[in-house]
Amino acid sequence: MTPKQFQKYLDRDKHCYHCGITDDTLIPQHRAGRGMGGVKSRNNAANIIVLCSYANGMLESDAKFAEAGRIRGWKLASWQEPTAAPIYDTMNNCWWQLDQNYGRLLLVN
């Protein structure tokens, strides 16, 4: 991912969905993993979110954190469609629906 591409996610998400941080520890997280072969079709706007490096690492290494991430839509099963799975924003206590054009729609809680 180029810096220009990542900037589109930063512009949309504004902060880490887990902790709200806005510093240089923010990195892209694939909600539905690309797998060992690196499935390019999963490199789409609704499947990538911004998380801090801590949350990203915990999603991949801690089973309890990963389960919490699945509940919040930060991590999806391979069969789930990212545009249909809302994402929880802990900082703002709300749910967003992401689209393929780097947009998001606030869902009524």
N, C-alpha and C positions, 0 to 999 in steps of 0.2 A: 504494500500500500504506500502510495506516495504521500508526502506531507500535504499536498493540495487535496488529495482524497480524504485524508484523515481530518482535515480542517472542516469538511462538510459535516462529519459526525460531531465534531466539537461544537460547531455552530448550532446543530440541532439539539444535542443533548445538554450542553452547557456545563455539566458537572458529572461526577461519578454517581451512578444511580444507587450505589450502596451507601457511600458516606458523605457525598456532596462536595468533595474536594475538587478544586479547579486548577491545581498546579501541574507541573510537568511530569507527574507520575501517571497521568491519564494515558490509557492505551486502548486499542480496539479489542473487543471481545466478540467472537462469533457465538451467537446464541445457539444455533444448531451447528455442531462441529463439522469441519470440512473433511474429517477422516484422514487416514494415512495417505491417500492419493491426492489430497488437496483439491477437492471438488470445486471448480471455479464458479459454478452456478450459485454457490452459497456466499459468494462475495457480492451481496446485494444490500441495499440500504436498510431494509427491515431486519436483516439477520445480523447486523453488526451494531453494537452499542459501545458506549464509552464507560469504562470502569477504571478505577485506580489499579495499580499493579498489585496491591495487596489482595483486593477482591478477585482479580483475575486469577492470581495464583491459588487462592483458596478454593475457587470453583473447580480447579483442576486437581487439587490435592486433598481436600477435606470433604468427606462424604456428607456430613451434616450441613456444611456450608453449601455444598452443591445441591442438596435437597431444598434448602431455603431458596437458592437461586432458581430452581425449577418452579417453585411456588410463585416466585416473583417474575417469572418470564425472562430472567437473565440467561438461563440455560434451557435449551429445548431438546426434546428427543428428535432423532433424525427424521421422523415421519411428520413432525409438526410444521405447519406453515407459519413462518414469522409474521406475515401480515395479518394473520388471524389470532395470534397470541399476544395479548397485551403485556405491557411491561410496567412494573411497579417502581415508582420514584420515591425512595425512602425520604429524601430531603424535603420534598414537597407533599408527601403523604397522598399521592395520587397515582392513577393508572393512565398510561398513554398507549395509543394504538399507533404503530409505526407504519410508514408506507415506503414504496420503492423510489420515491423522489426526495428522500432526505427530509420528509415532513413527519409531523406527529400530531395526533389529535387527542386532546384531553378527554378522557372518559368520565362520565358522571359516577361518583363514588356511591 
